[in-house]
């Protein structure tokens, strides 16, 4: 059983005869977003929500931590506080 529901994005086509107010009420969009959706003819549901969910059974710590270590050293190798170098060299 998946404890976190999976979030999927989907393209929702808007009928051209609907007004912005009707789109707003029917799909629950803010007014500015409903206007843009009417002009484009569609909107993407769940666009701003994270789509990839990694369950605990698929988590491999060795891969994840090695990647995090590489990113950390690439971004913070210059910082003495982050790398715990002595302050006498500053």
C-alpha positions as CSV (number, residue, x, y, z in Angstrom):
1,X,0.0,0.0,0.0
2,X,1.3,3.4,-1.0
3,X,1.1,5.8,2.0
4,X,1.5,8.9,-0.2
5,X,-0.9,9.3,-3.1
6,X,0.8,9.6,-6.5
7,X,0.3,13.0,-8.2
8,X,-0.1,13.0,-12.0
9,X,-0.2,16.0,-14.3
10,X,-2.8,16.0,-17.0
11,X,-3.7,18.4,-19.7
12,X,-7.3,19.5,-19.5
13,X,-8.9,20.8,-22.7
14,X,-11.2,23.8,-22.3
15,X,-14.3,24.1,-24.6
16,X,-14.0,27.4,-26.5
17,X,-17.6,28.4,-25.6
18,X,-16.9,28.7,-21.8
19,X,-16.2,32.1,-20.3
20,X,-13.4,32.8,-17.8
21,X,-16.0,32.9,-14.9
22,X,-17.4,29.5,-15.9
23,X,-14.0,28.0,-16.2
24,X,-13.2,29.4,-12.7
25,X,-16.3,27.8,-11.2
26,X,-16.1,24.5,-13.0
27,X,-12.3,23.8,-12.6
28,X,-11.6,25.8,-9.4
29,X,-9.0,28.0,-11.0
30,X,-8.0,31.5,-10.0
31,X,-9.4,34.3,-12.2
32,X,-6.0,35.1,-13.9
33,X,-5.3,31.4,-14.5
34,X,-8.9,30.8,-15.9
35,X,-8.3,33.7,-18.4
36,X,-5.0,32.2,-19.6
37,X,-6.6,28.7,-19.9
38,X,-9.4,30.2,-21.9
39,X,-7.0,31.9,-24.3
40,X,-4.8,28.8,-24.6
41,X,-7.6,26.3,-24.8
42,X,-6.2,24.1,-22.0
43,X,-4.5,24.1,-18.6
44,X,-2.3,21.5,-16.9
45,X,-3.8,20.1,-13.7
46,X,-1.3,19.7,-10.8
47,X,1.4,21.6,-12.7
48,X,3.0,23.2,-9.7
49,X,3.0,20.1,-7.5
50,X,5.8,17.7,-7.2
51,X,5.1,14.7,-9.4
52,X,7.8,12.2,-8.5
53,X,7.3,10.4,-5.2
54,X,10.0,8.0,-3.9
55,X,8.6,5.3,-1.6
56,X,10.6,3.9,1.3
57,X,10.9,0.6,-0.5
58,X,12.6,2.2,-3.5
59,X,15.0,4.3,-1.5
60,X,18.7,3.3,-1.8
61,X,20.7,5.3,0.8
62,X,24.1,4.5,-0.7
63,X,23.2,6.0,-4.1
64,X,21.4,9.0,-2.6
65,X,24.1,9.9,0.0
66,X,26.9,9.5,-2.5
67,X,25.1,11.9,-4.9
68,X,24.4,14.4,-2.1
69,X,28.1,14.2,-1.1
70,X,29.2,15.1,-4.6
71,X,26.8,18.0,-4.8
72,X,27.9,19.3,-1.4
73,X,31.6,19.2,-2.3
74,X,31.0,20.8,-5.7
75,X,29.0,23.7,-4.1
76,X,30.7,24.2,-0.7
77,X,34.4,23.0,-1.1
78,X,35.5,26.7,-0.9
79,X,33.6,27.3,2.4
80,X,35.7,26.7,5.6
81,X,32.7,26.6,7.8
82,X,31.0,24.0,5.7
83,X,34.0,21.8,5.4
84,X,35.2,22.3,9.0
85,X,38.6,23.6,8.0
86,X,40.6,25.4,10.7
87,X,39.9,29.1,11.0
88,X,43.7,29.9,11.1
89,X,43.9,29.6,7.4
90,X,41.3,32.3,6.8
